[in-house]
Amino acid sequence: MSFMLFEILLWGLFLVSILDANKRWGLKSTALFFFPLFIYGWALEASAIGIFQRYEYGDGFFVTLFGAPLCIAAGWACITYSGICIAKSFTDNHYKIALFTALWGLCIDFSMDGLAVLMGYWTWFAPDDVVLPYFDVPVSNFIGWFIILSFYSFFHLRWQDAKIRKRLLGFDAVLPALPALLLAITIMIGSEYERLFVNLSWWVMMVIFIVPLVIILAVWLFNQRAVLSSEMLQQEHKQSLKVPFFISHAFHAFFLLMAIFVGVTTADWRYFIAAIVAGLPLLAQLLPAKAEAFTLKTN
């Protein structure tokens, strides 16, 4: 049942993202963004399973191709879209947009991956004699997605008006990330660096990785909300950010509710920890919005 709900969530958010992008960018630009990103996401998942054999997916997904559920690629496409849209409302700097999008995606992934492993959506394979302290999820997963999201976001924006965009059907944004990603994977697999984290507990991993990320995003959003509250920008951007924020909130809320439900029914404390992980990013995103609303109301 949870597999079906998760798959419906991903495809639903993917559809919402495409419809919103079509209103924002038009059909052609929407296709040049989502088509290569969807193929890229699926190809990465399929290669990670077939070539590197670092993880595998559960049997509950309905639509898969070469062992990789297509809904996962759809999910990462709408997460990327969400981050880029929100960041573009803050700045035109491509480096900042790429950084924000990568951190935005990691914030979602930190809350999603741990619970997904506990629920059997996918299983990671650690090196011999290595126990992964963060809910059996390797740090390499987060490093890989940081590279993927930042590179794709940057080059999609950098070359959006270049002739190569039409010739390569949008895959020009994909190509620069491949060498960096392959190099990172080679180094990580060869060094078995996961052994560095073996003696760390799950809460230390949260303090090292998740808490700083949540704080950074909360401060970033809070500062930029002050910009959006100005009279010049609020009418232009407020409506357009509803769908991008909804995408992120839907991910966090889904895993928060699932974690609480499964934790209560199974009496497994790990699910309550996963609920906290899912709730922290959601809180960090909602607080700036509440602060802005309170400021506007008092003024």
For each residue, the residues with C-beta under 8 A, 3 or more apart:
1: 4 5
2: 5 6 60 119 258 262
3: 6 7 58 60 61 62 121
4: 1 7 8 60 62
5: 1 2 8 9 254 258
6: 2 3 9 10 71 116 121 254
7: 3 4 10 11 61 62 63 69 71
8: 4 5 11 12
9: 5 6 12 13 250 251 254
10: 6 7 13 14 71 72 74 75 78
11: 7 8 14 15 71 74
12: 8 9 15 16
13: 9 10 16 17 74 75 78 247 250 251
14: 10 11 17 18 71 74 75 77 78
15: 11 12 18 19
16: 12 13 19 20 78 243 246 247
17: 13 14 20 21 34 77 78 81 82 243 247
18: 14 15 21 22 30 34
19: 15 16 22 23
20: 16 17 23 24 81 243 244
21: 17 18 24 25 29 30 33 34 81
22: 18 19 25 26 27 30
23: 19 20
24: 20 21 85 240
25: 21 22 29 30 33
26: 22 29 30
27: 22 30 31
28: 31 32
29: 21 25 26 32 33 160
30: 18 21 22 25 26 27 33 34
31: 27 28 34 35 170
32: 28 29 35 36 165 166 169 170
33: 21 25 29 30 36 37 81 156 170
34: 17 18 21 30 31 37 38 77 81
35: 31 32 38 39 169 170
36: 32 33 39 40 169 170 171 173 174
37: 33 34 40 41 73 76 77 80 152 170 173 174
38: 34 35 41 42 73 74 77
39: 35 36 42 43 73 171
40: 36 37 43 44 73 148 152 171 174
41: 37 38 44 45 72 73 74 76 77
42: 38 39 45 46 65 68 70 72 73
43: 39 40 46 47
44: 40 41 47 48 148 181
45: 41 42 48 49 68 69 72 73
46: 42 43 49 50 65 66 67 68
47: 43 44 50 51 52
48: 44 45 51 52 54 55
49: 45 46 52 53 54 55 56 57 66 67 68
50: 46 47 53 66 67
51: 47 48
52: 47 48 49 185 189
53: 49 50 125
54: 48 49 124 125 138 140 189
55: 48 49 122 123 124 125
56: 49 67 122 123 125
57: 49 61 64 67 68 69 72 121 122
58: 3 61 120 121 122 123
59:
60: 2 3 4 120 121
61: 3 7 57 58 64 69 71
62: 3 4 7
63: 7 69 70 71
64: 57 61 67 68 69 70
65: 42 46 68 70
66: 46 49 50
67: 46 49 50 56 57 64
68: 42 45 46 49 57 64 65 72 73
69: 7 45 57 61 63 64 72
70: 42 63 64 65 73 74
71: 6 7 10 11 14 61 63 74 75
72: 10 41 42 45 57 68 69 75 76
73: 37 38 39 40 41 42 45 68 70 76 77
74: 10 11 13 14 38 41 70 71 77 78
75: 10 13 14 71 72 78 79 251
76: 37 41 72 73 79 80 105 145 148
77: 14 17 34 37 38 41 73 74 80 81
78: 10 13 14 16 17 74 75 81 82 247
79: 75 76 82 83 104 105 108 149 247 248 251
80: 37 76 77 83 84 101 105 149 152 153
81: 17 20 21 33 34 77 78 84 85 244 247
82: 17 78 79 85 86 104 243 244 245 247 248
83: 79 80 86 87 100 101 102 104 105 149 153 244
84: 80 81 87 88 97 101 153 156 157
85: 24 81 82 88 89 240 241 243 244
86: 82 83 89 90 100 104 241 244 245
87: 83 84 90 91 96 97 100 101 104 153
88: 84 85 91 92 97
89: 85 86 224 228 233 237 240 241
90: 86 87 96 100 224 227
91: 87 88 96 97
92: 88 97
93: 96 97
94: 97 98 154 157 158
95: 98 99 154
96: 87 90 91 93 99 100
97: 84 87 88 91 92 93 94 100 101 153 154 157
98: 94 95 101 102 149 150 151 153 154 157
99: 95 96 102 103 150
100: 83 86 87 90 96 97 103 104 220
101: 80 83 84 87 97 98 104 105 149 150 153
102: 83 98 99 105 106 145 146 149 150 153
103: 99 100 106 107 213 216 217
104: 79 82 83 86 87 100 101 107 108 149 217 248
105: 76 79 80 83 101 102 108 109 145 146 149
106: 102 103 109 110 142 145 146 149 213
107: 103 104 110 111 213 214 217 248 281 284
108: 79 104 105 111 112 248 251 252 281
109: 105 106 112 113 141 142 145
110: 106 107 113 114 142 209 210 213 277 281
111: 107 108 114 115 251 252 255 256 274 277 278 279 280 281 282
112: 108 109 115 116 251 255 278
113: 109 110 116 117 135 137 141
114: 110 111 117 118 134 135 137 273 274 277
115: 111 112 118 119 135 255 258 259 271 274 277 278
116: 6 112 113 119 121 122 255
117: 113 114 120 121 122 123 124 135 136 137
118: 114 115 135 262 268 270 271 274
119: 2 115 116 258 262
120: 58 60 117 123
121: 3 6 57 58 60 116 117
122: 55 56 57 58 116 117
123: 55 56 58 117 120 136
124: 54 55 117 132 136 137 138 141
125: 53 54 55 56
126: 130 131 132 136 138 194
127: 130 192 194 195
128:
129:
130: 126 127 192 194 195 198
131: 126 136 198
132: 124 126 135 136 137 138 194 197
133: 197 198 200 201 202 204 205
134: 114 137 139 197 202 205 206 209
135: 113 114 115 117 118 132 202 270 274
136: 117 123 124 126 131 132
137: 113 114 117 124 132 134 141
138: 54 124 126 132 141 194
139: 134 142 143 193 194 197 209
140: 54 143 144 184 185 188 193 194
141: 109 113 124 137 138 144 145
142: 106 109 110 139 145 146 209
143: 139 140 146 147 184 188
144: 140 141 147 148 181 184 185
145: 76 102 105 106 109 141 142 148 149
146: 102 105 106 142 143 149 150
147: 143 144 150 151 177 180 181 184
148: 40 44 76 144 145 151 152 177 181
149: 79 80 83 98 101 102 104 105 106 145 146 152 153
150: 98 99 101 102 146 147 153 154
151: 98 147 148 154 155 176 177 180 181
152: 37 40 80 148 149 155 156 173 174 177
153: 80 83 84 87 97 98 101 102 149 150 156 157
154: 94 95 97 98 150 151 157 158
155: 151 152 158 159 172 173 175 176 177
156: 33 84 152 153 159 160 170 173
157: 84 94 97 98 153 154 160
158: 94 154 155
159: 155 156 162 164 165 172 173
160: 29 156 157 165
161: 165
162: 159 165 172
163: 166 167
164: 159 167 168 172
165: 32 159 160 161 162 168 170 172
166: 32 163 169
167: 163 164 172
168: 164 165 171 172 175
169: 32 35 36 166
170: 31 32 33 35 36 37 156 165 173 174
171: 36 39 40 168 174 175
172: 155 159 162 164 165 167 168 175
173: 36 37 152 155 156 159 170 176
174: 36 37 40 152 170 171 177 178
175: 155 168 171 172 178
176: 151 155 173 179 180
177: 147 148 151 152 155 174 180 181
178: 174 175 181 182
179: 176 182 183
180: 147 151 176 177 183 184
181: 44 144 147 148 151 177 178 184 185
182: 178 179 185 186
183: 179 180 186 187
184: 140 143 144 147 180 181 187 188
185: 52 140 144 181 182 188 189
186: 182 183 189 190
187: 183 184 190 191 193
188: 140 143 184 185 191 193 194
189: 52 54 185 186 192
190: 186 187
191: 187 188
192: 127 130 189 195
193: 139 140 187 188 196
194: 126 127 130 132 138 139 140 188 197 198
195: 127 130 192 198
196: 193
197: 132 133 134 139 194 200 205
198: 130 131 133 194 195
199:
200: 133 197 204 205 208
201: 133 204 205
202: 133 134 135 205 206 273
203: 206 207
204: 133 200 201 207 208
205: 133 134 197 200 201 202 208 209 210
206: 134 202 203 209 210 211 277
207: 203 204 210 211
208: 200 204 205 211 212
209: 110 134 139 142 205 206 212 213
210: 110 205 206 207 213 214 277 280
211: 206 207 208 214 215 280
212: 208 209 215 216
213: 103 106 107 110 209 210 216 217
214: 107 210 211 217 218 280 281 283 284
215: 211 212 218 219 284
216: 103 212 213 219 220
217: 103 104 107 213 214 220 221 281 284 285
218: 214 215 221 222 284 285 287 288
219: 215 216 222 223
220: 100 216 217 223 224
221: 217 218 224 225 284 285 288
222: 218 219 225 226 287 288 291
223: 219 220 226 227
224: 89 90 220 221 227 228 288
225: 221 222 228 229 288 289 291 292
226: 222 223 229 230 292
227: 90 223 224 230 233
228: 89 224 225 233 234 237 238 241 292
229: 225 226 234 292 295 296
230: 226 227 233 234
231: 234 235
232: 236
233: 89 227 228 230 236 237
234: 228 229 230 231 237 238
235: 231 238 239
236: 232 233 240
237: 89 228 233 234 240 241
238: 228 234 235 241 242
239: 235 242
240: 24 85 89 236 237 243 244
241: 85 86 89 228 237 238 244 245
242: 238 239 245 246
243: 16 17 20 82 85 240 246 247
244: 20 81 82 83 85 86 240 241 247 248
245: 82 86 241 242 248 249 285 289
246: 16 242 243 249 250
247: 13 16 17 78 79 81 82 243 244 250 251
248: 79 82 104 107 108 244 245 251 252 281 285
249: 245 246 252 253 282 285 286
250: 9 13 246 247 253 254
251: 9 13 75 79 108 111 112 247 248 254 255
252: 108 111 248 249 255 256 278 279 281 282 285
253: 249 250 256 257 282
254: 5 6 9 250 251 257 258
255: 111 112 115 116 251 252 258 259 274 275 278
256: 111 252 253 259 260 275 278 279 282
257: 253 254 260 261
258: 2 5 115 119 254 255 261 262
259: 115 255 256 262 263 271 272 274 275 278
260: 256 257 263 264 271 272 275
261: 257 258 264 265
262: 2 118 119 258 259 265 266 268 271
263: 259 260 266 267 268 269 270 271 272 274 275
264: 260 261 267
265: 261 262
266: 262 263 271
267: 263 264
268: 118 262 263 271
269: 263 272 273
270: 118 135 263 273 274
271: 115 118 259 260 262 263 266 268 274 275
272: 259 260 263 269 275 276
273: 114 202 269 270 276 277
274: 111 114 115 118 135 255 259 263 270 271 277 278
275: 255 256 259 260 263 271 272 278 279
276: 272 273 279 280
277: 110 111 114 115 206 210 273 274 280
278: 111 112 115 252 255 256 259 274 275 281 282
279: 111 252 256 275 276 282 283
280: 111 210 211 214 276 277 283 284
281: 107 108 110 111 214 217 248 252 278 284 285
282: 111 249 252 253 256 278 279 285 286
283: 214 279 280 286 287
284: 107 214 215 217 218 221 280 281 287 288
285: 217 218 221 245 248 249 252 281 282 288 289
286: 249 282 283 289 290
287: 218 222 283 284 290 291
288: 218 221 222 224 225 284 285 291 292
289: 225 245 285 286 292 293
290: 286 287 293 294
291: 222 225 287 288 294 295
292: 225 226 228 229 288 289 295 296
293: 289 290 296 297
294: 290 291 297 298
295: 229 291 292 298 299
296: 229 292 293 299
297: 293 294
298: 294 295
299: 295 296
